[in-house]
Amino acid sequence: MNGPMKIRLDRTLCDGFGICAKHAPGYFSLDDWGYASLTGDGTVPEVDHDAVMRALLDCPVHAIIEYGEHGPLGARSPAINAEDSSEPNLGAGDSQAISGFVR
């Protein structure tokens, strides 16, 4: 990855484990109850990518979100047309389980 990365902390998801502040104390601070706050604007220079990525990956509730050029990473862009989608095309009246599902 080139250049700075951009992250966001969803405080509504934070459960106060404090792992983020352990891995990247320059980017996350903890309040009196252990809940995290993002320090700064969420821009992470390349030199700190590893520490912040470790905090992101170790967060047990996935409260840290990395933003790419066009929004949150991992967000799927919509298929151009229905034939290109790998997901089944279910209508509002479809209530049957997808055949071939194996538990």
Secondary structure, DSSP 8 states (H G I E B T S, - for coil): --S-EEEEE-TTT--S--HHHHH-TTTEEE-TTS-EEE-SSSEE-GGGHHHHHHHHHH-TT--EEEEETTEETT-----SSGGG-SS----TT--S--TT---
